[in-house]
């Protein structure tokens, strides 16, 4: 489904599925779009924009995009903006699965700007199949040539995607910049699990080269069960890289808050986070900052990168279920930060609801939220100590 270039005045396109028979209520179910065989477009939905000026927006909701077990390279959604303009792309309650290539591929270049937002969306079971360079497989985002993209994921799951040997990509998510471009990304209440790649980042790869700048904030997220199958000097869960030489400066920054990065592996054993700063004459930086988080093995190539411990971090098995929920006895329960008070005002840190819509401790509470995307809820009957509390 190719979408034509935008006129200079702008264009907004909405594709919404799941309507009832009277078209009165959306998202009662999902509408499935299946990739046909022999499609020369190589994407189920493709949106290119090379116009100068104007805006171009695409909103998808309640759609299920299926790769249909094709044997030729094919992508779910391919979006490209290279026309010195602005573009907005959003996916709400969508599913992208079983594509022999990227589930979602986004490229911005040539001074263009883009916002990419995913809410309650699943990207799963996509796999590499001779799909070329820069393979992110689950979700791939690249900005270059003085462009900028903001990426926001809320209540999303990126899981069981399988990548290839390309060093620049991550099995679940790839975020990369070069040539004075910027990627600013945030993920909240999201799960990145059981993705696989030969090298780079099994779960998430974040990088910058030349004069690029990449930043990622993980807020109440769970990154677990991801793996690498070849190189040992890359990260099973997170791979952070910056590489440059004079006169350029590359920067990669990641912030962890109330987040689990545990149970990920490379080909030699446990490896959750790997930091790789490759610079001549201090022309690159890799910065990792963490607070109220659980993470396992951390690797730092030549100790060049900088790790800032904001406190309340620890390494312990979070006791996750097969679908990344906390189980009874998990050390993540009540170990996170809900919010904080500053100048008599309450500032919220954790989302008020978890990835399933279950409530976390409410307004004004400082500590006692759970670490990760899930807020553990005691199954009925409640713990044995509850009657004692009631008696008081």
C-alpha positions in Angstrom: 0.0 0.0 0.0 2.2 2.9 -1.2 1.1 6.4 0.0 1.9 9.2 -2.5 4.1 12.2 -1.7 2.5 15.1 0.2 1.6 18.4 -1.4 3.3 21.4 0.1 0.2 22.3 2.1 0.3 19.0 4.0 -1.6 15.8 4.1 -3.0 13.6 7.0 -4.0 10.0 6.5 -5.8 7.8 9.0 -6.3 4.0 8.7 -8.4 2.7 11.5 -9.7 -0.9 11.8 -11.8 -2.8 14.2 -15.1 -0.9 13.6 -18.4 -2.5 14.3 -21.0 -3.1 11.5 -22.5 0.4 11.9 -19.1 2.2 12.0 -20.1 3.6 15.3 -17.4 2.1 17.6 -13.7 1.6 16.7 -11.3 -1.0 18.1 -13.9 -3.6 19.1 -11.5 -5.9 17.4 -8.5 -5.6 15.0 -8.6 -5.5 11.2 -5.9 -7.7 9.6 -3.9 -6.6 6.5 -1.9 -9.5 5.1 1.1 -9.1 2.8 0.6 -10.6 -0.7 3.3 -12.6 -2.3 5.3 -11.1 -5.2 4.6 -7.5 -4.1 7.2 -5.2 -5.7 6.7 -2.5 -3.1 8.4 -4.8 -0.4 6.3 -3.1 2.3 2.7 -3.6 3.4 2.5 0.1 4.1 5.1 2.5 2.6 5.1 6.3 3.0 7.8 8.4 1.4 8.0 12.2 1.5 10.5 14.3 -0.3 8.5 17.5 -0.6 10.0 20.8 0.7 7.8 22.4 3.3 4.4 21.3 4.6 3.6 18.3 6.8 2.7 14.7 6.3 1.0 12.6 9.0 0.0 9.0 9.2 -2.1 7.5 12.0 -2.8 3.8 12.2 -5.1 2.2 14.8 -6.5 -1.2 15.6 -4.7 -2.8 12.7 -2.9 -6.2 12.5 -0.2 -6.3 9.8 0.9 -9.8 8.9 3.9 -10.9 6.9 2.2 -14.1 5.8 5.4 -16.2 6.0 6.8 -14.8 2.8 10.1 -16.1 1.6 11.3 -12.9 0.0 12.4 -9.7 1.9 9.3 -7.7 3.0 8.6 -5.1 5.7 5.5 -4.3 7.6 5.8 -0.5 7.5 8.4 1.6 5.8 8.4 5.4 6.4 11.0 7.8 4.9 11.1 11.6 5.2 13.9 13.5 3.3 12.3 16.7 2.3 13.1 19.4 4.9 9.6 19.2 6.4 7.8 17.7 9.3 6.1 14.3 9.6 4.1 12.6 12.3 3.5 8.8 12.5 1.5 7.1 15.2 0.4 3.5 15.8 -2.3 2.8 18.4 -3.3 -0.8 19.3 -1.5 -2.3 16.3 0.3 -5.5 15.7 3.2 -6.1 13.3 4.2 -9.7 13.0 5.8 -12.4 10.9 7.6 -10.2 8.4 10.8 -11.5 6.7 12.5 -8.1 7.5 11.7 -5.1 9.7 8.4 -4.9 11.4 8.7 -1.1 11.3 11.5 0.8 9.4 11.8 4.6 9.7 14.4 6.9 8.0 14.7 10.6 8.3 17.3 12.7 6.5 18.1 15.9 4.7 17.0 18.3 7.4 13.6 16.8 8.0 11.8 16.3 11.3 9.6 13.5 12.5 7.7 12.3 15.5 7.0 8.6 15.9 4.6 7.4 18.6 3.5 3.8 19.4 0.8 3.1 22.0 -0.3 -0.4 23.1 1.4 -1.9 20.1 3.0 -5.3 19.6 5.9 -6.0 17.2 6.7 -9.6 17.2 8.1 -12.7 15.3 9.8 -10.7 12.5 13.0 -12.2 11.2 16.0 -11.4 9.0 15.9 -12.7 5.4 18.5 -11.1 3.2 17.1 -7.7 4.1 20.2 -5.6 3.6 22.1 -3.3 6.0 21.1 -1.5 9.1 18.7 -4.3 10.2 16.7 -3.6 13.3 14.2 -6.3 12.5 11.6 -5.4 15.2 11.8 -1.6 14.9 14.6 0.3 13.1 15.0 4.1 13.3 17.8 6.0 11.7 18.4 9.8 11.4 21.0 11.4 9.3 22.0 14.7 7.6 20.8 17.3 10.1 17.5 15.6 10.7 15.7 15.0 14.0 13.2 12.3 15.2 11.5 11.9 18.5 10.3 8.4 19.4 7.8 7.5 22.1 6.7 4.0 23.1 4.0 3.5 25.7 2.7 0.1 26.8 4.4 -1.7 23.9 5.9 -5.1 23.5 8.8 -5.8 21.2 9.5 -9.6 21.4 10.7 -12.7 19.6 12.3 -10.8 16.6 15.4 -12.4 15.1 18.1 -10.3 13.4 21.2 -11.0 11.3 24.9 -10.4 11.7 24.8 -6.7 10.8 26.7 -4.9 13.6 24.6 -1.7 13.5 21.3 -3.2 14.4 19.4 -4.6 17.4 17.2 -7.6 17.3 14.3 -5.8 19.0 15.0 -2.1 18.4 17.7 -0.1 16.7 18.1 3.7 17.1 21.0 5.3 15.2 22.2 8.8 14.1 24.9 10.3 12.0 25.9 13.5 10.3 24.5 16.1 12.8 21.2 14.3 13.3 19.4 13.6 16.5 17.3 10.8 17.9 15.4 11.5 21.2 13.6 8.4 22.4 11.6 7.3 25.4 9.9 4.1 26.4 7.4 3.7 29.2 5.7 0.6 30.6 7.2 -1.4 27.7 8.7 -4.9 27.4 11.6 -5.8 25.1 12.0 -9.5 25.4 13.2 -12.7 23.7 14.7 -11.0 20.7 17.8 -12.4 19.1 20.7 -11.2 16.9 24.1 -12.3 15.9 25.8 -9.1 16.9 25.1 -5.5 18.1 22.3 -5.5 20.6 20.0 -8.4 21.2 17.2 -6.3 22.7 18.1 -2.6 22.0 21.0 -1.0 20.1 21.5 2.7 20.4 24.3 4.4 18.5 25.8 7.6 17.1 28.6 8.2 14.6 30.1 11.4 13.1 28.2 14.3 14.7 25.2 12.3 15.7 23.4 12.4 19.0 21.2 9.6 20.4 19.3 9.6 23.7 17.0 7.0 25.2 15.0 7.0 28.5 13.6 3.8 29.8 10.9 4.4 32.4 9.4 1.4 34.1 10.5 -1.0 31.3 11.5 -4.6 31.3 14.4 -5.8 29.0 14.9 -9.5 29.5 15.5 -12.8 27.7 17.3 -11.2 24.7 20.4 -12.8 23.3 23.3 -12.5 21.0 24.7 -15.5 19.1 28.2 -14.5 18.0 30.2 -11.5 19.2 30.9 -11.4 23.0 31.8 -7.6 23.0 28.2 -6.5 22.4 25.2 -6.4 24.7 22.5 -9.0 25.0 20.0 -6.5 26.4 21.3 -3.0 25.6 24.2 -2.1 23.3 25.3 1.6 23.5 27.8 2.9 21.0 29.4 6.2 20.0 32.2 6.5 17.4 33.8 9.6 15.9 37.0 11.4 15.1 38.0 15.0 14.9 36.5 17.5 14.2 33.2 15.6 14.9 31.7 14.6 18.2 29.2 11.7 18.7 27.1 11.2 21.8 25.0 8.3 23.0 23.1 8.6 26.3 20.7 6.2 28.1 18.8 6.8 31.3 17.3 4.0 33.3 14.5 4.7 35.9 12.5 1.9 37.6 13.7 -0.4 34.8 14.8 -4.1 34.7 17.6 -5.1 32.4 18.3 -8.7 33.5 18.5 -12.2 32.1 20.0 -11.2 28.7 22.9 -13.1 27.2 25.7 -13.0 24.6 27.5 -16.1 23.2 29.7 -16.5 26.2 27.1 -16.1 29.0 25.1 -13.4 30.8 25.6 -9.9 29.3 22.9 -7.4 30.0 24.5 -4.0 29.0 27.5 -3.2 26.9 29.0 0.2 26.5 31.3 0.9 23.6 33.0 4.3 23.2 35.3 4.5 20.3 36.9 7.9 19.9 40.0 9.7 18.9 41.0 12.7 21.0 37.8 12.6 23.1 35.5 13.0 20.2 32.7 10.7 21.4 30.9 9.9 24.6 28.7 7.0 25.9 26.8 7.8 29.1 24.6 5.5 31.1 22.7 6.8 34.1 20.6 4.5 36.3 18.4 4.9 39.4 16.0 2.5 41.1 16.7 -0.1 38.6 17.8 -3.8 38.4 20.5 -4.7 35.9 22.8 -7.7 35.6 26.2 -7.9 33.9 27.6 -4.5 32.7 30.4 -4.4 30.2 32.5 -1.3 29.4 35.0 -1.5 26.6 38.4 -0.2 28.0 36.3 1.6 30.7 36.0 4.6 28.3 32.3 5.1 28.8 30.8 6.8 31.8 28.3 5.1 34.2 26.4 7.3 36.8 24.8 5.5 39.6 21.9 7.6 41.0 21.3 5.1 43.8 18.9 2.3 44.7 20.2 0.1 41.9 20.9 -3.6 42.5 21.6 -6.8 40.7 19.2 -9.7 41.5 17.0 -12.1 39.6 13.7 -10.2 39.3 11.8 -13.6 39.1 9.9 -12.8 35.9 7.2 -15.0 34.5 7.4 -16.2 30.8 5.4 -13.1 29.8 7.6 -10.6 31.8 5.3 -10.2 34.7 6.6 -10.1 38.3 6.1 -13.2 40.4 5.7 -13.7 44.1 8.9 -12.9 46.0 10.4 -10.8 43.3 12.9 -8.2 44.6 11.4 -5.7 42.2 8.2 -5.5 44.2 7.9 -2.2 46.1 11.6 -1.4 45.3 10.9 1.5 42.8 10.3 5.2 43.0 6.8 6.5 42.6 7.7 10.2 42.8 9.4 12.8 44.8 8.7 16.2 46.5 10.6 19.3 45.6 9.8 22.8 46.8 6.5 21.5 48.3 5.4 20.1 45.0 4.9 16.5 44.1 6.7 15.3 41.0 5.5 11.9 39.6 8.1 9.5 38.3 6.3 6.2 37.7 3.3 6.0 35.5 0.1 5.7 37.5 -0.9 2.5 35.7 1.3 -0.4 34.6 1.5 -2.1 31.2 -1.8 -4.0 31.9 -3.7 -0.9 33.1 -3.4 -2.0 36.8 -2.9 0.9 39.2 0.4 1.7 40.9 0.5 3.6 44.2 -1.2 6.9 43.7 -0.6 10.6 44.0 1.7 11.8 46.7 3.4 8.4 47.2 7.2 8.6 47.1 8.4 5.0 47.3 6.8 1.5 46.9 6.1 1.3 43.2 7.5 -1.8 41.5 10.5 -1.8 39.2 9.7 -2.8 35.7 6.7 -2.6 33.4 4.5 -4.7 35.7 3.0 -3.8 39.0 2.6 -7.0 41.0 -0.9 -7.6 42.2 -1.5 -10.2 44.9 -3.8 -12.9 43.8 -6.9 -13.6 45.9 -6.9 -14.7 48.7 -4.7 -11.8 50.0 -1.5 -12.5 52.0 -2.0 -14.1 55.4 -0.9 -10.9 57.2 -3.8 -8.9 55.9 -6.2 -9.9 58.7 -3.7 -8.7 61.3 -3.6 -5.3 59.6 -7.4 -5.1 59.5 -7.6 -6.0 63.2 -5.5 -3.0 64.0 
